[in-house]
Amino acid sequence: MTITEFLLAQIAEDEAIGRDWQHHRGKVEIRGGGTGYIRLASPDRVLAECKAKRRIVELHEPGPGAWCSETCDSESPIGCDTLLALASVYADCPDFNPAWRT
């Protein structure tokens, strides 16, 4: 599995969670560990993040409009630093390739 395939699969799962959340819940409070920091999260924010991540992955696909074509081969199992950073969020997933650790 390439890093691009992995990322798109994880983003699709996050989008499904965001859409499900959108239908069943409103906003919820997420409290940071001991810092007292409170942030409101929403399904709309989750879906917006997914859209942004998907766009970043698309910019790494070969072809016209590719942003990272000289330094990144999205068909490679490894990918560039940008894709590695996106993948690091999903390091606990069973399909995560240890070679993607940054």
C-alpha positions as CSV (number, residue, x, y, z in Angstrom):
1,M,0.0,0.0,0.0
2,T,1.4,3.4,-0.9
3,I,1.3,6.3,1.5
4,T,-1.2,8.0,-0.8
5,E,-3.6,5.0,-0.7
6,F,-3.2,4.8,3.1
7,L,-3.9,8.5,3.6
8,L,-6.9,8.5,1.4
9,A,-8.3,5.5,3.2
10,Q,-7.8,7.2,6.6
11,I,-9.3,10.5,5.4
12,A,-12.4,8.6,4.1
13,E,-12.8,7.0,7.5
14,D,-12.5,10.4,9.2
15,E,-15.1,11.8,6.8
16,A,-17.5,9.0,7.6
17,I,-17.1,9.8,11.3
18,G,-17.6,13.5,10.7
19,R,-20.8,12.9,8.7
20,D,-22.1,10.5,11.3
21,W,-21.3,13.0,14.0
22,Q,-23.0,15.8,12.0
23,H,-26.2,13.8,11.9
24,H,-26.2,12.7,15.6
25,R,-24.5,15.4,17.6
26,G,-23.7,19.1,17.8
27,K,-20.6,20.6,19.3
28,V,-18.8,19.0,22.1
29,E,-16.1,20.2,24.5
30,I,-12.7,18.6,24.3
31,R,-10.5,19.4,27.3
32,G,-6.7,19.3,27.0
33,G,-4.7,17.2,29.5
34,G,-4.2,19.3,32.6
35,T,-3.6,22.6,30.7
36,G,-7.1,23.9,31.3
37,Y,-7.3,24.6,27.6
38,I,-10.9,24.1,26.2
39,R,-11.6,23.9,22.5
40,L,-14.9,23.5,20.8
41,A,-14.8,20.8,18.1
42,S,-17.5,20.3,15.6
43,P,-18.3,17.8,12.8
44,D,-18.0,20.7,10.4
45,R,-14.4,21.2,11.5
46,V,-13.6,17.5,11.1
47,L,-15.0,17.5,7.6
48,A,-13.1,20.7,6.7
49,E,-9.8,19.1,7.9
50,C,-10.5,16.1,5.8
51,K,-11.1,18.3,2.8
52,A,-7.8,20.1,3.4
53,K,-5.9,16.8,3.9
54,R,-7.4,15.3,0.7
55,R,-6.4,18.4,-1.2
56,I,-2.8,18.2,0.1
57,V,-2.7,14.5,-1.0
58,E,-4.1,15.4,-4.5
59,L,-1.4,18.1,-4.9
60,H,1.1,15.2,-4.6
61,E,-0.4,13.1,-7.3
62,P,1.5,13.0,-10.6
63,G,0.3,15.0,-13.5
64,P,-0.6,18.6,-14.4
65,G,-1.0,20.7,-11.3
66,A,1.2,18.4,-9.2
67,W,2.8,20.6,-6.5
68,C,5.4,18.2,-5.3
69,S,6.3,16.3,-8.5
70,E,10.0,16.9,-8.3
71,T,10.5,15.7,-4.8
72,C,7.7,13.3,-4.2
73,D,6.6,10.1,-5.9
74,S,3.1,9.5,-4.5
75,E,3.3,5.9,-5.9
76,S,6.3,5.2,-3.7
77,P,5.5,3.4,-0.4
78,I,7.4,6.2,1.4
79,G,6.5,9.6,0.0
80,C,7.8,13.1,0.8
81,D,8.1,14.9,4.1
82,T,4.6,16.5,3.7
83,L,2.9,13.1,3.2
84,L,4.9,11.6,6.0
85,A,3.7,14.4,8.3
86,L,0.1,13.7,7.3
87,A,0.5,10.0,7.9
88,S,2.1,10.4,11.3
89,V,-1.3,11.3,12.7
90,Y,-2.4,7.8,11.9
91,A,0.6,6.0,13.4
92,D,-1.7,3.8,15.6
93,C,-3.5,2.3,12.6
94,P,-2.8,-1.3,11.7
95,D,-1.9,-0.4,8.0
96,F,0.6,2.2,9.1
97,N,4.0,1.5,7.6
98,P,6.8,1.9,10.3
99,A,9.0,3.4,7.5
100,W,6.6,6.4,7.5
101,R,7.7,7.5,11.0
102,T,9.3,10.9,11.0
